Amino acid sequence: AFYGYDFDPDTSNYLFFTLPVPPSYDGGDIKFRVVWTGGTITGTIGNSVQWAMGAISLADGESQNQIYGSTSVSTDAFQGANLNHISPLSNAIAIVGTPAGGEVMMFRLYRVATSAADTYEQKARAIAALVYFSTRKGNDS
């Protein structure tokens, strides 16, 4: 069984998580993929789930009272019940704040259930969010 968070096909649900980025993060683009499944629930093969993610970067002393900006989207097709799905790599996320190494990033992941491009008629279970970013050479000491 896969544990995760079930996203409804008709209502936008949000999942928030925080990731401290290493000091070697170069402040560049951040992209994502979602590992998900339809679980034991059947659905129409080929129908799509549309995932979206936004991010806020916070340095020491900055206000946590920020509003998420534009999101990036990754759309993936349902392949079958009980199968592991890994969505395509998204475009760059528009990060609120000035991203830099050693900061804390707050992420908001959601299913764009209200989009015409999201056609999978069942709940989609997010198992993991894979976050990609580049670093400078060297170490984090």
C-alpha positions as CSV (number, residue, x, y, z in Angstrom):
1,A,0.0,0.0,0.0
2,F,1.1,3.5,-0.8
3,Y,0.6,6.2,1.9
4,G,0.1,9.7,0.7
5,Y,-2.5,12.4,0.4
6,D,-5.7,12.0,-1.7
7,F,-6.6,14.8,-3.9
8,D,-10.3,15.1,-4.9
9,P,-11.3,15.3,-8.6
10,D,-13.8,18.1,-8.0
11,T,-12.3,20.3,-5.3
12,S,-8.9,21.9,-5.0
13,N,-7.1,20.5,-2.0
14,Y,-3.7,21.8,-0.9
15,L,-0.7,20.2,0.6
16,F,2.0,22.3,2.2
17,F,5.6,21.3,3.0
18,T,8.9,23.0,3.9
19,L,12.3,22.3,2.5
20,P,15.5,23.8,3.8
21,V,17.7,24.3,0.7
22,P,21.4,23.7,1.1
23,P,23.9,26.6,1.2
24,S,25.2,25.4,-2.2
25,Y,21.8,26.1,-3.9
26,D,22.6,28.7,-6.6
27,G,19.3,30.5,-6.5
28,G,18.3,29.2,-9.9
29,D,15.2,27.5,-11.2
30,I,13.3,25.0,-9.2
31,K,11.2,22.4,-10.9
32,F,9.1,19.4,-9.7
33,R,7.6,16.0,-10.4
34,V,4.8,14.3,-8.5
35,V,4.9,10.6,-7.7
36,W,1.3,9.5,-7.5
37,T,-1.2,6.7,-7.9
38,G,-4.9,6.1,-8.5
39,G,-4.7,3.4,-5.8
40,T,-7.1,0.5,-6.3
41,I,-9.6,2.8,-7.9
42,T,-10.2,2.3,-11.6
43,G,-10.5,5.2,-13.9
44,T,-10.3,6.0,-17.6
45,I,-6.8,5.1,-18.9
46,G,-5.3,8.2,-20.5
47,N,-7.3,10.7,-18.5
48,S,-5.0,13.4,-17.0
49,V,-4.2,14.7,-13.5
50,Q,-2.9,18.2,-13.5
51,W,-0.5,19.0,-10.6
52,A,0.6,22.5,-9.6
53,M,3.2,23.9,-7.2
54,G,4.1,27.3,-5.9
55,A,7.0,28.3,-3.6
56,I,8.1,31.0,-1.2
57,S,11.7,31.5,-0.2
58,L,12.4,33.0,3.2
59,A,15.7,34.2,4.7
60,D,16.3,34.8,8.4
61,G,14.1,37.6,9.7
62,E,11.7,37.7,6.7
63,S,8.0,37.6,7.2
64,Q,6.2,34.2,6.8
65,N,3.1,36.2,5.9
66,Q,3.6,35.8,2.1
67,I,1.2,35.0,-0.7
68,Y,2.1,32.3,-3.2
69,G,2.7,33.6,-6.7
70,S,2.2,31.9,-10.0
71,T,2.5,28.2,-10.1
72,S,4.0,25.7,-12.5
73,V,2.1,22.7,-13.7
74,S,2.9,19.1,-14.5
75,T,0.2,17.1,-16.2
76,D,0.3,13.3,-16.2
77,A,-1.9,10.6,-17.7
78,F,-3.5,7.8,-15.6
79,Q,-2.0,4.5,-16.6
80,G,-4.0,2.1,-14.4
81,A,-4.9,1.2,-10.8
82,N,-2.2,0.3,-8.4
83,L,0.5,1.6,-10.7
84,N,3.3,4.0,-9.8
85,H,3.0,7.3,-11.8
86,I,5.8,9.9,-12.1
87,S,4.6,13.1,-13.7
88,P,6.8,14.9,-16.3
89,L,9.2,17.6,-15.1
90,S,7.5,20.9,-14.7
91,N,8.6,24.2,-16.0
92,A,10.3,26.5,-13.5
93,I,8.3,27.6,-10.5
94,A,7.9,31.3,-10.0
95,I,9.4,31.6,-6.5
96,V,8.1,34.4,-4.2
97,G,11.0,36.2,-2.5
98,T,14.7,36.1,-3.4
99,P,15.8,32.5,-3.4
100,A,19.3,31.8,-2.2
101,G,21.3,29.0,-0.6
102,G,20.7,28.3,3.1
103,E,17.1,29.6,3.0
104,V,13.9,27.8,3.8
105,M,11.4,27.2,1.0
106,M,7.7,26.7,1.6
107,F,5.9,24.8,-1.1
108,R,2.2,24.4,-1.9
109,L,1.2,21.4,-4.0
110,Y,-2.3,20.9,-5.3
111,R,-4.3,19.2,-8.0
112,V,-5.9,21.7,-10.4
113,A,-9.3,19.9,-10.1
114,T,-11.1,22.9,-11.7
115,S,-9.0,22.8,-14.9
116,A,-10.5,21.4,-18.1
117,A,-7.1,19.7,-18.6
118,D,-7.6,17.6,-15.4
119,T,-9.9,14.8,-16.7
120,Y,-9.1,11.9,-14.3
121,E,-12.5,11.3,-12.6
122,Q,-11.1,9.6,-9.4
123,K,-9.0,10.7,-6.4
124,A,-5.3,10.9,-7.1
125,R,-3.0,10.0,-4.3
126,A,0.2,12.1,-4.1
127,I,3.0,9.9,-2.6
128,A,6.0,12.2,-3.0
129,A,7.0,15.6,-4.5
130,L,10.4,15.4,-6.3
131,V,12.0,18.9,-6.1
132,Y,14.9,19.7,-8.5
133,F,17.3,22.6,-8.2
134,S,20.9,23.3,-9.2
135,T,23.9,23.9,-6.9
136,R,27.3,25.5,-7.1
137,K,30.4,23.3,-7.0
138,G,31.8,22.9,-3.6
139,N,30.4,21.8,-0.3
140,D,27.9,23.0,2.3
141,S,30.2,23.5,5.2
